[in-house]
């Protein structure tokens, strides 16, 4: 896994969610694909994100607890791991530490 993305364009304006608990930037690749690079700050309650296309969330640093879709049990994900969320679905995520992630849009 590479530590950086080369030959990309970055949208300068940030995406800010949940009052600043999640901040990301869009990275656009030469082949037309895009990803977001983001940070989630420690949360007291789970943050709910809706998906319109399939997404793979790659955890770069930190760890988080995630409930995907209608599942009732959370799963723990740490740096170096990722989880997949189908399109037109949602996931709930919470963390006790600063979480760095890359969201890969796969649809």
Secondary structure, 3 states (H helix, E strand, C coil): CCCCCCCEEECCCCEEEHHHCEEEEEEEECCCCEEEEEEECCCCCCEEEEECCCEEEEEEECEEEEEECCCCCCEEEECCCEEEECCCEEEEEECCCCEEEEEEECC
